[in-house]
Amino acid sequence: MAKTEVKTSLLDNMIGVGDMVLLEPLNEETFINNLKKRFDHNEIYTYIGSVVISVNPYRSLSIYSPEKVEDYRNRNFYELSPHIFALSDEAYRSLRDQDKDQCILITGESGAGKTEASKLVMSYVAAVCGKGAEVNQVKEQLLQSNPVLEAFGNAKTVRNDNSSRFGKYMDIEFDFKGDPLGGVISNYLLEKSRVVKQPRGERNFHVFYQLLSGASEELLHKLKLERDFSRYNYLSLDSAKVNGVDDAASFRTVRNAMQIVGFMDHEAESVLEVVSTVLKLGNIEFKPESRVNGLDESKIKDKNELKEICELTGIDQSVLERAFSFRTVEAKQEKVSTTLNVAQAYYARDALAKNLYSRLFSWLVNRINESIKAQAKVRKKVMGVLDIYGFEIFEDNSFEQFIINYCNEKLQQIFIELTLKEEQEEYIREDIEWTHIDYFNNAIICDLIENNTNGILAMLDEECLRPGTVTDETFLEKLNQICATHQHFESRMSKCSRFLNDTSLPHSCFRIQHYAGKVLYQVEGFVDKNNDLLYRDLSQAMWKASHVLIKSLFPEGNPAKVNLKRPPTAGSQFKASVATLMKNLQTKNPNYIRCIKPNDKKAAHIFSESLVCHQIRYLGLMENVRVRRAGYAFRQAYEPCLERYKMLCKQTWPHWKGPARSGVEVLFNELEIPEEEYAFGRSKIFIRNPRTLFKLEDLRKQRLEDLATLIQKIYRGWKCRTHFLLMKKSQIVIAAWYRRFAQQKRYQQIKSSTLVIQSYIRGWKARKILRELKHQKRCKEAATTIAAYWHGTQARRELKRLKEEARRKHAVAVIWAYWLGLKVRREYRKFFRANAGKKIYEFTLQRLVQKYLLEMKNKMPSLSPIDKNWPSRPYLFLDSTHKELKRIFHLWRCKKYRDQFTDQQKLIYEEKLEASELFKDKKALYPSSVGQPFQGAYLEINKNPKYKKLKDAIEEKIIIAEVVNKINRANGKSTSRIFLLTNNNLLLADQKSGQIKLEVPLVDVTKVSMSSQNDGFFAVHLKEGSEAASKGDFLFSSDHLIEMATKLYRTTLSQTKQKLNIEISDEFLVQFRQDKVCVKFIQGNQKNGSVPTCKRKNNRLLEVAVP
C-alpha cells in the first residue's frame, strides 16, 4: 500500500483554521464553529500558537500509527497539520538538542482525554528516542507504570469510564544523547473518599472490580473474598459493569505490568491483601448498646468479617475490636479513653479504610519510583508530564472541588505568565518592538485562597486547630467576617454581596468568582475533610499487625514514637505540594495541551456547543488567542516562507540564489504589501493581520493553478510524442512478428494435412485385412454351431418322450386313489349322525388346548417376581385364559418368594414399603436410599466399651443409634450428638462422653419437617408446653435421614396409635425458645464441595445452601 501523502504545511488543504491565531474574525462563536468543523472531519487537534487543543473523539482514530510517528519525527512544529505528536516532538528535540528541561501541562475536565493524551506523549517519546536492551527496559517500565496507577487511582464516573481520581506529575530523565534513564512520579490528592462512598452511576476504584473478576478461585479463597460484587458494601452495584471493559483481562494486564515494573511476587500479594482488607472493612457493621452509666457504645454485629480481617493482617482480634469501640486521647501525661457511639464507629471504620487505601497508593507510587529511578549518576535532562484534574463545577461542590479549582487557578496563573514571557522573549530575540498586553491577572483569586493570614485555607486550618466547638458553620461565619469585602467572594451573609437579597443562595454555602466562572461551594464537610483524622487507637492497632506492608504504612502507631503534635491538615499539605509543583514548572520550558470534552454522553460524532463553550471559557482559550494576537498574529522562518511563496514573484521563481531574508523582502515588495502589516526579525518574518496571510495563500493558490496548467500542457505534449514514437516502433516489431507467424502457421497446416492423408490410407489397408480374417473365422464357427443345434434338437425330442410316459403312469395312480375313496365313503355313510360336525369341532378345540398347555410347560419364565417375560398368545380365542394364567403364575411365584423370607427380612421390607409411601416422588434424597438396607444400630453400643455407661442407662430396646449433627440455634453451626430411638423415648447423648443430654417421650413429638431437596436436614417439632419443649424444637442433619424418619414414624404410630405428621417443604418454621425461625433451603455453589451448609442470616432466618 502506498504511504499516505503528508502535508507540507498546516495551511495546506486546511479544514477550518488549523491555528486559532489566524481565525478571522475572532470571537467565541467563530472559535466554536471552527472547532466543530474540524471535529466533524476527524481533525481533533487545533493550535493556538504553540498550544495544542485536543477534542476527545470518543472513538479510535487511525492517526497514531508508527507511520504517523515517523511523519512527525524531526519536523518543524508548523510543518504538518496539528497533532499531539508535533508538540511531543518539539519538546523532545528542544530537550535533546538545546539542553532545555521541558514540561508538558495537560489540563481539562474529567472525560476530556487527559490520561490518553499523557499516554500518547509518553508513547511518542518512547518511539523516537534511542534503542538498546537497557533503554528498552527503561521505556517499558515507564509505560507499564500507567496500568498500575490507573487500576489503583482511576474509576468510572458519570463523565468518564476511566477518570483519573488523582493528579500525576512524572519527570522523565534523559541522558545527553536523549535516551531515557528513568523517571520520578509525584501524585496529588487521591480522591480517597471514593473508597467508602460513590455517587450514583459511578464506581469505586478499578482495582476492586478487577480483583473480584479476574482473580483465580484459589487466590480469592486465600484473600477470603467472593466473586459476587453485592457481598461488599463499598462497591456500588448500579454501575458495577462497564460496557466495553473487561475487568478480568485488565486484572491480568495489571499483574503483568507490576511484574515488568519490578514488583516481587510477595509484594504483589501483599498489595492484594491490603485491597482485600479495605473491601472487607466495609462489611463491618455496628449496633448500639447502652452501658450502666447511661452512655451509648457500639458493638460489632457479626465478628466473622472482623476475624477474617485479623487473619489477613495478622492483628489480634481483641485489639482491633477495641479500637473500633474506644478512642484514647493523650494530653501530656494524661490519657482519657472514651467510648464511640455507632456513628463515631462508622466514621472510624471509614477513616481507616480511606487512610489504608490512600497510604497504599502512596506506597505504590514510591515503590514504582524505586524501580524506574535513574541508576546512573550523570547529568540529566528532564521532561515533565503533568496530568491533573481540570476545573470542576458540579451541582454539589465540596472541599475536593475547592482545592482542585485552587490548583487550576495556580496553573492558569503560571500559564498566562509563561505564555507572556515566551512571547516577550521571542520579540526581544527577533529584535521586534514589544507592546504591553492587558490581561486578567488571577493572582487576586489565588491570594484569596492561599494567603497565609487571611486566605481561606489559612482560616480553615486555624478553625481546625482552635479549641472549643468547631463546625462548618463557625468556619463559614469566620469567612463572612474576614472575606466580606473581597470582590471575588460571595455568601448570603457577606455585607458587600450582590446576592444579599437572593434567597436562592443557601445559608451553608459560599461562592468564589474563579477565572473560569462562579462556583458555589457547600461548606458541609470542609472541616472534617481538612482534618482527615485517624484515631490513634486505629493507627496503633495497624502498627501491631504482623503484615509487613500494613505495619510500614502506619509508622505513627509505634508507641515508642508517639507524637502528640497534630498532623498537618489536608489543605496545608496540598498547598505545599502545589507550591512545589509551581516552583518545579517555572524552571522548565512549558508546553500545553488543552483537552476538551465534546459531549456528556461519551458518544462519538456529537458536538455540544454549549458544553464546549463552557470549557473554552474556563480554560481561558479566548484570552490565550488574544495574548498571542496582541502583536503579530503569524510568524515564520525566512527559509520556509520563501520556499512557500517564491512562485508569486518572477525574481524568486523558480530558484533564489541570495539570502532567504533578501528573497522575502523582494517578494513582499513585488506584492506591494503595506509595510505596517509585517516586520522583519532576525530569523523570522512577522505578519500582523491574518488577512494578509490569507491574501498570500489565495495568491499562492491561484499561482499554483496557473503553474499546474502549464505543467499539464508540457506533460501532455511530451506524453503524446512519446506515445507516437512508441506506436511507430511497436508497428515495425508487430509486422515482423506477424510475417514470421503467418509462415509458421502455413507450414504447420501443410504438415498436418500430410499426416491426416497418411493416417487415412493406413486405416483403409488395416480394415481390408481385418475383413478377410473375420470371414475365415465365421466360416469355421458356422459348422460348429450347426452341429450343436442338431444335437440339441435330438436331446429335446428324447426328453419330451420320457415326460409323456411318466405323466401317463401318474394319472393311473390318481384315478385309482379317487376310486378307492369313493368306495369307502359309500360303505361308511350309514354310520354318520347329524352332530358329527360339533364333535369334530370339540375334538379340534381339545387338541388345540392340549397343544397350548404342553407348549406353555416348556416356555415358562423364571421364578423371579421382577421378571416380566411371558410367552406370546398363539390363538385369539385363548386371550382371557392366557391373561388369567399369567396372573395366577405371578401370584404363585410371589408366594414362593415370600415364603423364603425370615421375620427380620419381612420387617425390613415393611419399613422400605413405608418409606416409599412417605417419601417417593416427594424427597430428592429418597432414590439414593432405596438400595441401602436399614440397619438402625450404626454405633454398635452393645459391643463398644466406650458406650458402656450409655448402654447401662437405657433399659429399653434401641431401635436407632446414630451420630447426627445438631444445628446451633445462634449461628447455624453444627455439633455432633448421638441420636437414640427406643420404643417410648427419643434421646440425645454426648458423642465423646456418652452422657445423656436430653430425653423426649415420643408422645411429645408432634411433627417432623424436612426439605424436598437432596440434603439430610430435618426438624423435630415438640408439643408446646411439654417439659422437653422448654428450649424449643430441634434441627438435625444426618446421612440416614430416610431411615430415621421412617423408624420414628413407625415407632410413634405403634406406641401412640396416631400417625406422625411428616412435612416436606423447602421453607418451614422452627420454634427456638420464644422465637419462631424460618428455615429456608436454597440452591448454591459450596466451598466445601457437595456438603450443604447452614448459616444464620438474621434473627428470623436460617438459610441452608444445598448444592
N, C-alpha and C positions, 0 to 999 in steps of 0.2 A: 504494500500500500504506500502511496506517495505521502510524504510528510506534509502536514498542513502548512499552508503558506503563512509566514509570520509577518505581522505588520511592522513597518519600519518607524512608525511614529504613532503616538496616541491620537494624532489628528487625522490619520488615515481611516477612511470608511467609518467615521465616528457615528455612534448611535447616541443621540443627545449630545451632551458635552462631557468629555472624559475628565476634565479638570474644572471644578466648580468656580475657580478663579476666573475662568473665561466665560462664565454664564452671563448672558446679556438679554434682557435686563435682569438685575439681581434683586429678587425678593423671595419671600417664603414660598409663594405659590409656584414660581418657576423652579425653585430649588427642588420642591417635592415632585413636580411634574417630570423634571429631568431624571430624578432617582427612579420614578415609576417607569418611565420609558425604557431606561436601561435594564431595570429589573424584569420587565416583560420580555426582553430579548436576551435573557440569561446573562446580562452584564451586571454582576452583583458588586463589582468594585468600582469606586469613583475616587478621584483625588481631590483634595483641597491643598494645592501646593504639594508638600511632601507628606501630608496626612492622608491615610487611606480610610475611606468609608466602606464598610463591609455590610451588606444586607443579607440576612440569613435566608437562603433559598428553601430550607426545609426539605431538601432532596439532594441526591448525589449528582454532581456535575462532572463532566469529563475534562476538567481544566486543571487537574493536579497530577497528571501522569508524569512519568520520568521524562518524556519528550518535552513537556512544558517546563520542567526544571531546567533542562538543557537550553531551552529557548531564552529563558531569563538570566541564565548564568553569565556573569561578567558583562551585562548590558547596562547602558545608561538608564537612569530612573524613568525618564520620559520617552525612551526609545520605543517601547512597546505599549500595548493597551494596559490600562490599570490592572494591577494584580497584587495580591499579598506577597507573591514571590519577588516582585520588583523591590518592595520595601525591605524584605528579608535580605536580598542580595546587596542592596545599597548599604545596609547596616553591617553586614558581614565584611564587605570589601573595605568599608571605612575602618573597621576594627583591624583587619589583616594588613592593609596597605598603608593606612595613615596613622596607625597605632593609637586610635581613639577608642576609649571604652564606650560601649553603646548600651542603650536600654530601649526596650520596645514596650510601650504602655498600651495595654488592650483594655478598653472600657466599654461599657454598655450595660443595659439592664438584663435581668435574667431571661434566658432564651434567645438572646441576640447572637449567640455563637462565639462568645469569648474563648471558651475552652477549646473549641475546634480550631479557632484562629491560632491559639498558642501552640497546638499540636502541629499545625501546618508550618508555622515558623520554625519549630524545632526540627521537623522532618526535612525542611528545605536545607537548613544549615547542616544537618547530618548528611544530606545527599551531596552537597557541594564541597565539604571540607575533605581533608586528606583520607587516605585509606591505609590499611595495615591491621594486623591482628589486635594490637593494644588499642589503637584508635577505634576500631570497630567495636571492641568490648566496651569502651567508654561510651560511645554513641548508643549502643544497645541498652546500657544501664540507664543513661539519661532518658531515653524514650520509654523504657519499661517502668520507670518510676511513676508515669502517668496513670496506668491502670490501677496501681496500688492505691494512690492518693484519691483517684476517682471513686473507687469502691468504698473507701472509708470516709470520704469527705463530700461526695455528691449524692443527690437524692432527686426523686421525681417531685416536681411542683406543678401547680396548675399552669405555669407558663413554660415549663421546660422539663422534658423527661430525664435530662442529665444535668441538672443545675448544680453548679459549684456552690456549696454552702460554706466556703472559707475563701480567704484571699491567699493567693500564692504568688511569691516572687522568687524566681530562680535565676541565680547568677551562674552562667556557663563560662568556664575558664578555658582559655586557649593559650597555646604557646606562640612563639614568634612566627611560626610557619602558618598559623591559623588552624592547627589541629586541636581538637578538644582534649583537655586534660582531666576535666571533672566538673563538678558543679556544687552549688550550695543552695538549698531550698529554705525559704522563710515562709511561715504560714501566719495568717492573721485572722483572728476572731472566728473560730469554728462555731457554727450555729448549734451549740450543744443542747439547746432547749428542744430541738427536734427529736432528740433521743427519747424523751418521755412523752412528747405530745406533738402531733402533726395536724395542720389544718385539714379541713375536709377536702378530699380529692388529691391529697398528697401522700407521699410515702416517707418512711424513715430512711436512714442511710442505706445505700445499695447492699452493703456487706451482709446485713441481716438476712435479706431475701436470698442473696446468692448462696450463703452458707446453708440455709434450710433446703434450697432447691438442688444444689449441686454436690453437697457432701454425700459420701457413701453412708450406707446404713451403719457400718462399723464405726465410722467417725462420729456420726450423730449419737450412737449409743455411748461412745466414750465421752462425748460432751454433754450427755444426759439431755439431749434435745429430741424433739419430734418434728416431723416434716410439715405438720399442719400449722399454717400461719395463725389460725384462730386460737391456738393454745397460748398465745403471748399477748399480753395487754399493751405492750409498747409498739405493736405493729398494727397499723391501720389496715382494715380489711376491704374498704370500699374501692381501693385502687392498688391492691397487692400485686396484681398482674398488669404489666405494661405491654401494650401492643408492639410487636416487633422487637421485644427484648427477651433474650434467652438467659435467665439468671443462672441456670446450671452451667451453660457454656462460659458465661462471664466469670463464674467462680473458678473454673479450670484455668481461664486466662490469668486471673489474679494470682493463683497459686504458682503458675509458671513464671509470671513476672516477678514475684517475690524471690523465686529461686534464681532468676537471672540477676536481679539487683544485688543479691548476696545474702539473703536471709537463710540461716541454718534451719534444718528441719525442726529442731526443738524450739527455735524462736517462733517459727510459723505456727506450731502447735500451741505455744503459749499465747500468742495473739488471738487465736480462735477460742481458746479457753476464756480469755477476758471478754470477748464478744459474747460468748455463751452466758457468762456471768451477768453481763448487762441485761441480756434478754430475760433471764430468769429473775432478776431483781424486780422487774415489772410485775411478776406474778405473785409477789409477796403482798398480802392483804392484812389489814389490821382491824381489830374490833375493840370497842370501848369497854373499859372495866373500871368500876368505882372502887376506890381504896377506903380504908377505915377512916382516914382524915377528911373524906369528902371530895378529894381531888380525883379527877379522871386520869386514867393512864391507858396506854394502848397495849394490846396483846396481839401476837401474830395468830391468824386464824388457823392456817394449815402449815405445819412446820416441815412438810415434806420438801417444799421448794427451798426453804432455808437450809435444810440438811444437805440437799444436792449442791447448793451454792458453796457451803462449807467444804464439801468433799472436793469440789473443783478447785477452790482457792487454798485449801489447807488451813482454814481458820477454825478455831474452836467454836462450836455452835453456841455455847452459852455466852461467849464474848460478843459475838455479832448480834445475838438476840438482845442483850443488854444495851448495846449501842443504839439499837432501833427504839428502845423504850426509855432510855435515860439520856440526859445531857449534863456534862460536867463543865462548870465554869470555874476557871482558875484566875485568881487575882492576888498577886504577890504570894503570900504564904497560905492563902485560904483556898479551899476547894468546896464548891457548892454543887450538889447533884440534884437535879430536878427531873420529874417525870415528864414524858411527852404525851400529849393527847393524840387522838387519831390523826387530826390534820397535820400536827407537827411531825408525826411519824411518817406520814406520806411525803411531807416536804423533805425529811431527812433521806428517805429512800430515793426520791427523785434526784436530790442533790448528789447523793453518792453515785447514782447511775450516770449523771451528766459529767461529774468530775472524773469518774473512772474512764469513760469513753474519750473525753477531751484530753486527758493525760496520755491515754493510749495513742491518740492521734499525734500528739506532740512527740511521743517516743518513736512512733513510726517515722516521722519526718527526720528526727535526729539519727535514727538508725540508717535511713536511706542516705543521709548526708555523710555518714561514716563510710558507706560503700562507694559513693560517687565523688567524694572529695579528691582533689588533685594530690597525687602522691609525690610528684617531683617538686623539689624546692627551687623553682626557676621563676623568672619574671613572667607574670601572667597578664593577658588581656582578658577583659571581662565583657560579656554581653548579658544584660539582664532582661528577663521576660516577666512582665507584671500582668497577671490575670486576676483581676479583683472585681468584686461586686460593683455593679453600676448603681446609679442613683435610684432609690426606691421610694415610690409614693403609692401606698396601699390604702384601703378603706380604714384599716386599723393599723396605725404606725406606733411602734413602741421603742424601747431602748435600743434594740438591734438596728432598726431603721435609722435612728438618730445618729449612732456612731458610724454606720455605713455612709450616710449622707455627709457627715463631717469629713470622712476620708475623701469622698468625692469633691468636696469643697477645696480641700488641700490639693488634690490632683488638678482641679481646674485652675487653681491659683498658679501652680508651677507650670501648667500647660501654657497659660497666657504669657507668663514671664519668659519662659524659654522660647516660645514662638516669636515674641517681640525681640528677644535677644538675638535669636538666629537671623531674623530679618535685618536688624540693625548691623550685625556683624557682616552680613553679605553686602549691604550697601557700602559700608566702610571699606571692605575688602576690594570692591569693584570701583571705589572712588566715585560713588553716586551720592548726591546730597540727601541727607536723612531728614525727613519731616516728622514732627511729633504726631503720634496716633492716639486719639482719645478712645478709651475702652473702660468697661465696668470692672473695677478692682474689687474682688470679693474678699479682700483682707478684712474688711469690717465684719463680715459674717464669720470668718474664721476666728477673729478676736472675740466675738460674742460667745463662741463655743469654748475656746481653749485658753482665754485669758486666765492667768494664774490667780488673779484676785477676784474679779467679778465675772469670770466665764461660767457657763452653765455646768461644765464638767467639774470645775473647782467647787462650785456651790453644791453639786451633788455629792462630791467626796466629803465636803465639810458636814453636810447633813447626815451622811452615813456614819461619820466618826463622832459626832457630838453626843453627849449623854442625854438621857431622857427619852421621851416618846418620839420616835421618828417614823413618819408615814409619808406616803406620796403626796398627801395634801399639804403637809408642812413644807415639803420641798417646793411645791407649786407656789405657796404663799411667799416663800423666800424669793423665787424667781420674779413674782409680781412686784416685790419691793425693790429688787436690785435692777431688773431689766425693764422697768415700766416705761422708761423714756427712750429706750432703744428703738430706732426706726425699723429694724428688721425683726422685732419680737412683738407678738400679739397674744393676748389672752383675754378672757372675759372680764377679768378683774383689773387688767392693766389700765392705768389712768389715761394714757395717750392713745389707747386703742381706738381705731376707727370702727371696731365691732363691739363697742361698749353696749350698744343697744340691740345688737344682733343676738337674739335668743337661740339661734341655730348653733352658735358656738358653745359647746358643753363647758360645764364648770371645771371638769377634771382634765382639761386639755390646754395646750399652748401651741401657738403657730409661729413658725420661722419662715421668713422670706428668703429662701435659698436662691442661688443664681439660676437654678432650673425651675423655680416656681415656689409657691407656698405649700408647706407641708404641715398638716395638723397632727400633733403627737399626743397619744393617750398617756397621761402621766402614770397610770396604774402599772406597777411592777418595776418602775425605774430604780427605786431604792434597793429592792431585793436583787434585781439582776446586776446592779452595780456592786453590791456587797459580795454576791456569789459565794456565800458562806457554806462551808462544810464543817459539821460539828467535829470537834477534836476527838470525841469518842470514836467516831467512824474512821477518822484518819489513823488513830492508834490501832483500831481493830484490823484495818487493812495492812498496817505495818507488821502485825503479828502473823500474817499469812506465811505459809511455807512456800507459796507460789513465788518464785524469784522475781518474775516480771511485776506482779502486783505490788510486792513489797518495795521494789525500786521506784514505783510511781508515787509513793506516799512517804517521802523522807521525813516530812514534818511530824509523822506519827511516832518517831523514835522517842521514847521517854527521856533518853539521855540528852536530846537536843530540843527540849521544849522551849518554844519561843512564844512569850506572852504578847508580843507585838502583833497587831492586826496585820494580816497580809494586804498587799496593795489591791485597790479596787479594780474591777474590770475596766472602768473608764480610764483610769490613770495608766493602766498597762497598755491599753490600746493607743492612747495619746502618745506615750513614749515610743511605741512601735511605729506609729505614723511619722513621728518626728525623725526617727532613724531612717525610715524609708525615704522621706523627702530629702534628707541630707545625702543619702546614697544616690538618689536620682539626679541631684544637682551636679554631681561630679561626673556625670555621663552625658553623652550626646543623645538626645531623646528622639525616638521615632514613635509615631502614634498610629493606632488602629482603632477607629471608632465603629463599634458594632451596633447595628440597628435591627430590631425585630419588626418584620413587615405586618404581622397579624398575631392575634391572641389565640388562634385556633391551631397553631403548629402545623399549618397546611401549606402545600406548595401552590404557586400561581395566585396567591391572594395578597393584595397590597392595600392595607388600610391607611388612607391618607391622614386621618385624624390621629391614629396611633403614631405614625411616623413623624407627624408634625410635632407631637408632644416630645418625642425623643430628640428631634433636631433642636428644640428649644433648650431642653435641659443639658444636652451635650455642648451647647454653645457653638454649633457649627456655623450659623449665620455670622456670628461675631468673628469666628475664625476666618471666614472668607473676607470679611470687611477689613480685618487686620492685614491679610495678605494683599488685598487690592488697594490698600491705602496709598501706596506709592505707585509702583509699576506692576500691572497685573500679570505680565508674562516676561520671562527671561530665558535666554537660550545661548549656549556657547556659539562662538562665531563659526566654527567649522561645520557643525550640523545645520546651522541656519543657512549658510552659503550653499551647502550641498542640497538643501531642500528647495530653495527659491532661486537658484542660479539660472534656471531656464527662462526667468522673467526679463532678463537683460541680455542683449546681444554680446556685451563685452565679457560677461561672466560665463556665457554658454558656448561650447559645452565644458570648457576647462578654464579655470582661473589660475594663473601661474604665480601670482603675488601672494602676500599675506592674506589670511582669511578676513581680518578686520577691514582691510582696504577693499576687498571684494564686496563686503556687506555695505560699506559706505557708498561705493559706486552703484550698487544695486538699489539702495534706498533713494539716492539722488535721482537715478533714472526713473524710479516710480513716482517721484515728486510727493513723497510722504512728508507732512508738516514736521518741522524739527521738534516741536513741543510734544509730539506723540511718541518719541523714542529718545533713548540716551545710550551712549556708548560707554560700557565699563571696561575694565582691564581685560577681561576674558569673555564677557557676555554682552549681548545686545538686550536692552531693557525696553519693552513696549508698554506704554501707559494704558491704553484702552483696548479691550478685547475686540472692538470693532475693527481696529487697524489690523489685528492678526487675522480676523475672519476675511477682511478685504484681500490680504495676501493669499489666503487659502483659496478664495474664489478665483483670483487671477491665476494662481498655480493650476487650479483645476481646469480652467479654460485653456491655458497654455498646454497642459498635458493632453487635452483632447486634440488640439492642433498638431502636436507632435505625434500623437497616436495615428492621426490621419496620414501624416507624411510617412511615418514608418510603415503603415499599411500599404500605401501606394508603392513604395520602393520594394516592399516584400512581395507584393502581388506580381510586379514586373519580373523580379528575379525568379519567382516561382513559375511563371508562365514560360520564360526562356528555358529554365532548367527542365520543365516538363516536355517542351518541344524537342530539345536535344535528346532527351531520354527516349521519346517516342520514335525518333528517327533511327537511333541506334538499335532500338528494340525491333523495328521493322526489318532491318537487314538481317539480324540474327534469326528472326522468325522465318523469313523467306528461305534462308539456307537450311534451317532445320526442317521446313516443310518439304522441300525438294528431296532431301535425304529420306524423309519419312515416306513419301509417295513411291520412290523406287523400291524401298524395302517392302512396302505393302504389296506392290505388284509382283515382286519375286516370291513372296510368301503365297500369293494366290495361285501362281503357276505351279509351285511346288506342291501345294495342297491338292490341285486338280489331278496332277500326275499320280499322286498316292491314291486318290479315290478310284481312278480308272484301273490301276493295278489291283486294287482290292476286289473290285467287281469281277475281273477276269478270273482271279484265283478262286473266288467263290463259285463261279459257274462251273469250273472244272471239278471242284470238290463235290458239288451237288450231283454232277453227272455220274461220278464213280460211286457215290452213295446209293443212287437209284439202282444201279446194276447189282450191287451187293445185296440190297434189300429184296430184289426179285428172286435171286437164288435162294435166299433164306426162306422166303414164303413158299416156294415150291416144296422144300424139304418138310416144312411144318404142316402143309396141307395133307400129305399122305398119312402122317401120324394122327392127325385129327380125325380123318375119315375112319381109320381103324378103331379108334377109341369110341366113336359114336356107334359103330356096328356092334362091338362087344357090349356096350351099354344097353342096346335095344334087345339083344338076346337075354341078358340078365333080367330085365324088367318083365319080359314075357314069362319066364320061368317063375318069378316071384308072384305074379298075378295068378298063375295056375295053382300054386300052393295055397294061397289065401282063399281061393274059392272052394277048394276041397275042405279046408278047416272050417269054414262057415257052415257048410252042409252038415258036418258032424255035430256041431254045437246046436244047431236048430233041432235035430232029432232028440237030443238030451232035454232041451227045454220043453218041447211038446210032451215028452214022456212024463216030466215032473208035474206039469199042469194037470195032466190026465189022472195021475195018482191022487192029487189033492182033491180033485172033483169027486172021485170015488169015495174018499174018506168023508168028505162033508155030507154026501148023500146018505152014507151009512149011519153017522152020528147026529144027524139033525134032530131026531126024535128025542134026544136026551136034553136039549137046551130048554130053559124056562124064560118067563118074561123078565125076572130080576137078575138076569145074568150080567147086565151092564153095571148094576150097583155093586155087585160083589167084586167084579173086576176093578171098579173104582176104589173100593175099600181096601182091596188087596194091594193095589198100587200105592195108596197112601201109607199103608202099614209098612210096605217095603221102603218107601222114601224116609219115613220117620226112623225106622231101624237103621237105615244107612246114615242118617243125620246124627243119631246118638253115637253110633260107632266111630264116626269121624270126629265128633266132639271129644270123645275119650282120648284120642291121640293128639288133639290140638289144645289141650287145657293149658292156660298160662301158669306162671309161678304162684306160690302161696303168699307172696309179699302183698300186704294191703295197699301199698302205693303203686303197684303195677297196674296200669290202666289198659293193658293189652287185652283183647277179646277177639275170638275168631269171627270172621265175617259171616253174615246170614246167607245160606245157599239158596233158600226158596222163600218167596214172598209170603206164602200162607203160614210160615213158621215165625213171623215177625214178633208177635206178642210172646210166644213161647221162648224165643231167643232172648228177649229182654228180661223175662222173668228168671230164666236160668242164670243170666249174668248177675242179677241182683241176689239170688239165693246163694250163688257161689261166693260172691263178695262177702255176704254176711257170715257164711260158714268159715271162710279163711280168716276173717277178722276175729271171730270167736276163738279159732285155733291159736291166733297170735296172742290174744289177751290171756288165754289160759297159761301161757308161758311166763307171765309177769309174777314177780314176788309182791308182797304187800308194800314194801318200801318203794318199788318202782311205780306201783299204782298211785301212791301218794305224790310222787314227783310229777307224774303226768297230769294228775288232777290240778297241781299247782301251776303247771305250764298252761293248762287249759284256762285256768282262772286268770293268769297273766294275759293270755291272748284276748279274753273278753274285756279286760280292763284297759289294755294299752295298745292293742293292734290298731294301726291307722290313726293313732292319737299322739303317741310319743315317738319321736325320731330315733330314740335310743333303743326301742323295742326290738327291731330286726337283729341287731348285733347280740341280743341276749338269748335268742331262741336256741342257738346251738350250745349254750353254756349250761351245764347241769347246776341245779340249785343245791348247794352244799350246806348252807346255814352256818355251821360252826367252822369258820375260817381260822380262828385263833387256836383251836385245839386246847381249850382251857384245862381239860382233864389231864392232858399229858405234859403241859408246860409248867414246871415248878415255879416259874415267875408269878403265875396267877393262882397259886395255891390259896392265898388269903381270899381272893375274889371268889374262888370255887366254894370255899367253906361258907362264905356269907350268903350264897344263893342255894336255897333248898329245892327250888322248882326245876323242871326240865328247861334247858336252854335251847330255844328254837333258832336264834340267830346270835352269833358272836362275831362281830366285825369291827374293824377300825374305821371310823368316819372322821371327817373334818367338820368341826363345829365352827360356824361363822360368827366372828365377834360382832356384837351389835354396834360398837362405836366406830370402827374404822373399816370393817369389811374383811379383815384378815382372819385366817383360819387357825384353829388349834386342834390337835389330834385327840380323839376320845374313843373309848371302847363302847360300842353300841350293843346292848344285850336285850333280847326279847324272850320273855318267858310266857307261860300260859296266862298269867294275870298282870304282869307288870312290864314296863319299859325302863331300862336302867342305863345310866351313863357313868363310866368309870374312867379314872386317870390311866393313860396308857403306860406310864413309867412305873407308878407305884401300885397300880391295880386297885386303888381305893375308890369306893362307890361315891360319886359326886351327887347323883340325883336319882330318885326312884319315882316313876309316874305310873299310877294304876291305869290299866287300859280303858277303864270306864271314863277317865278324864280326857282321853284323846278323842277329839271331835272331827278332825279333818286332816288330810294330807294334801299339800299343794306342790305342784311342780310345773315346769315349762314344757312346751311341746318340742323343744329343740334337743340337740344331741349333747346334753350335759347331765351331770349327776347331782344337781342341786335339788333339794326337796325341803319343805317346811312342815313341821308337825305342830298343828294347832291344838291348844289345850282349852278345856272348858273354863269359862270365865268364873272366877270366884273360888276355884279349886285351890288347894294348897300348892300344887305343883306349878300353877299359873302365876305365881307371885312375880316372877321375873319375866313373864311373857312367853311367847312361842319360841320354838327352836328352828334354826335354819342349818341344815347339814349338807354335806357333799360326800357322795360315796361312789365307788366304782361298781357296786352291785345294787343300783337303785331299783331296778325292776324286781329283783328277788326280794329285797327288803320290804318294798311297798306291798307286794303280793302276800308275803307271810304275815305282815302286820294286818292286812285286810282280813285274811282267813282266821287269824287268831282272834281278832276283835269280834268277828261275826260268830265264832264258836263260843266265846265267853259271854258276850252281851246280847246275842241274838239280834243284833242290829248291824246293818251294813255301814261300814266306814266310808265317809264321803271322800272320793278321790277327785280333786280339782286339777285340771290340766289347762294352764293358761300362761301366756308369756308375760303377764303382769298381774300380781296379786298382792294383797295386804298381809302384813305380819305384825302381830302385837308385840312390841318391845317395851316392857314395863307399862308406862302410862301412854306411850305414843304408838300410833299406827304408822308403819313404814311400808312404802311401796317398793316391792322387789321387781325390777324391770330387767328383762333379758333382751340384749341387743346383739347384732352381728358385728364383729370387728376383728381386725388383724392383731394377733397377740405377739408380744415379745417372746413369750415362753413357748412358742410353737402352737400346739393344738390343745393346750390346757386352758380351760375357762378361768377368767379372773373376776374377782368381786371387789368393788370399790364403793365406798360411801361417798356419794356426791354432795348431799346436804342432809339436814335433819329429817327429811321426809322421803328420801330416795336412796335406794341401794341398787347399784347398777352392776349387772353380771354380763361381761363380754364373752360371747360364745364364738369360737372360730367357725 
